[in-house]
Structure formats: C-alpha cells, structure tokens
Amino acid sequence: MTGLNKLRMNLTVMNTIVLLGLSVFIAVVLYATISLNRDSDINNSLEIYCAQLAGNLDYLESEDPESPELEEDRVNFQAFLEGLNKNNVTYMVWNENFEAVSASTHLNIDPQELKNLILRYVAEKQSKYWVANYRTDTQNLKVCTYTIIGKDGGLKTFQVIKDMSSESSVLANAVNIMSIVVIIGAVASGLCGYFLSGRSLVPIKKGMEHQQEFLADASHELRTPIAVIQTNLEVVRGDGEESVNSQMEWLNNAYDETKRMHRIVEDLMFLARADAGEVHIEDSEVDLGFLCCEVAERMLTVAAGKQINLLVDVPDTPLTVFGDESQLTQLLVILIDNAIKYSESGTYITVSAEKAGTMVVMKVVDQGIGIPEADLKKVFQRFYRVDKARSREEGGTGLGLSIAQWIVERHRGVIDASSEEGRGTTMVVKFTAYSSTDKEASCERTEV
C-alpha cells in the first residue's frame, strides 16, 4: 500500500498548502483592512486637531493670553491640549517667516524636519490638510500640515504630530497573533487532513484489496482447469499411437474443464460489466409467480437427474414486479441450481412466492447440507464457497450468489440467507410489488 500512503501524504500536503494559502490571504486582507482603517481614523483625527488649532489662532497670537477677557479661550485651549497629550499628539504653529508662534512643550520631532515638511507641502501644492508619515530608526510619526491666511494677511501654518509607537505596537502584536493562528491552523490542518485523507482512502484501500483478492481468486480458479486440461492433453500426447476412442476419457476430462472455464469467464465478464454499469437492462412488468413456475419447469430435468423433488407454490393471482425479465430468470436459475447442487437424493426443494403488504416475497427452500452460521454472511462474496471440494465436483464457480445479489440490488430488492447445518437452506428475496397505481403514475409522467 505504498502508493496509497504516498497519495495520502500528497493529499495532506496539498490540502495543507491550500488552507495555509487561504489563511495567509485572509490574514493579509485582515491586516490591510485594520491598517487602512487605523490610518484613516488617525488622519481624520489629525485633521480635526489642525482645524481646532487654527480655531485657537487668535488666542495664540494675543499679546496677553492670561488676561481675564480671554478666560474662556484659555479654558478651551487647555482642554484642547489635554486631548492632544492624552493621544500622544504635539503641535507647532508657524508664521510666514517660519518663526514659531506656539508649540508643545515636549515636541517629539526636530523643528527643522517640520520646516522641511512645510516646504514639501508648498512644493507639492497640497490643498487643505496634508498628512505625511515620518519615520526614523527611533521614531514613527504622522504629521498633519495645514495653512491659512491670518487676519493680518500673513500665512499661518499649523502642524500636529502623532506618535505612532503605541499603534504600531498594537498592530505588530496583531500580526504576531495572526501568525501564530496561521501556524497553529496549518499544523491542525495537516493533522486533520492526514486523518481525513486516511478516512477517505479507506474505501479505495478496501476496493484495491478486494480487487487484488478477486484477481488472485480468479487466477486460482482458472489455474486449476488449465492444469487439468494440460495434464490430460499431455497424457494424450504421450500415447500418440492410441486411437481417439481409446483416449476419450482424457479428452472428456479436458472438455469438461473447458466448459467450466467458459462458465467462470462468462460469470467474470458479467460481474465486470455490472461493476462498470454496462449491463443492458430492459425493465417491464414481470409476473414473478409465473416466472417461478417457468424456471422450475426448466430445472425439473436437472433436479430429476439427482432424484430431487422440485415443488412450486405460488398463488393464482399475478405477483407483478417491475424489472428485467432475463435477469430475474437468471436469479431464479442461480438459486434453484445452487439448491440442487447442495441437496441429497430424495430431498425436496420448494420454490414459493407470495405478496406480503407492498412486497413480493420469493423463497427457495432446500433440505440440503446447509451452511454453517459463521459462513452465512460470506456466501455472497465472490468465489466464496462453503465446501470447495463439493462445489468443484458439482461444477460451481463461487460467483453465482454474487451475481444473484447484484441482480436483486439492481432491482432495489433484498436477498438474505438462513440455514441450519445439515437440515437445509432458505434463500429469501424481497421486491417491491408493482401495482396499477404505479403504472398510472408512470403513464402520467410519460405524457408530461
């Protein structure tokens, strides 16, 4: 099963790669969404701070900020500063000569860098608010620049600076968490994928084992008649001076084995076509009671050859089912033939059929050697025979009941075997009865 193990590993790796790729894609999209939303929110807040700072320009340019007349402006500005400090934001206000009008006491950036940003703002002809990222080895800042014309006609420039250290730390932690989740997910995906791929390969494994067993059994079944044919023909070749009549025993042996090989090959071909869904089917209304009588009559000669009494018990009313008549005939032949093969002279075989509710129940009951309880579940397996020596003597191939089971299941029926060793076997087959209501419904569907 090395090939299956390799396939299992390939499926596991492929599934893990797909899920890992999907997880990474989701993580990247999530990171980008969080980052963009964060930047958008911070940019908006910085623009608001710039607007509020511009609104306090009169207070900032007053000659006596402590005068009682400016008490309300002073209180509002102090509240504004508290909001800036709370959010790690500082500010700088410049006049047209790049002289500081007002600034935070703990400015977190070199004023010269702020002047350079103002020059970029002017050179790039930015309108209204302009937010720029400023990064060094030790700093990660956002700077919002905004200019207006003051009451004195001079250019006033406002800048608010946001320290992004805490936000970057939060985002980095989010990246770490997502990375851990992706790794854990990949490991879990690999383990689950390995387990699930193993589960999904169980039917394939069983199918391959069944195929190998089937091929081995088929080879064994064909090897025996070939060996017998070869042995008998070698005897004939060894006595080249003998006449054909004197060699007839060996030729008959070879001929019997060719017939047995023919039956095996035919059964194998039927099962192969059945497995491939290539068996030709012609469904129609079939009277199962009449069919039991017809097949039993054909098998009377075979039963009489072993001095076995073959009885039929069916009602006068039709027992109609919907199916392929040739396949149902083959089913009956297999069941009756099996009963004859494993019954002794002077015993009885009863073929019966009756309607039970919505079902048609058919039984083939013999008084043969029976089947051990341990073997009852295996009798429908291909090439399985309870008594291989007797089966070979009777010309059995070990495929009949497998074909019978396929025919029953194809007709959506059920087949079951019950037996008492030494006292006989009962084969029970159940089909859904086909009524006039079913026929009318079928006609209506056809008309539509």
Secondary structure by P-SEA (a helix, b strand, c coil): caaaaaaaaaaaaaaaaaaaaaaaaaaaaaaaaaaaaaaaaaaaaaaaaaaaaaaacccccccccccccaaaaaaaaaaaaaaaaaacccbbbbccccccccccccccccaaaaaaaaaaaaaaccccbbbbbbbcccccbbbbbbbbbccccbbbbbbbbbbaaaaaaaaaaaaaaaaaaaaaaaaaaaaaaaaaaaaaaaaaaaaaaaaaaaaaaaaaaaaaaaaaaaaaaaaaaaacccccccaaaaaaaaaaaaaaaaaaaaaaaaaaaaaaccccccccccaaaaaaaaaaaaaaaaaaaacbbbbbbbccccccccccaaaaaaaaaaaaaaaaaaccccbbbbbbccccccbbbbbbbbcccccccccccccccccccccaaaaaaacccccaaaaaaaaaaaacbbbbbbbccccbbbbbbbbccccaaaaaaaaaaaac
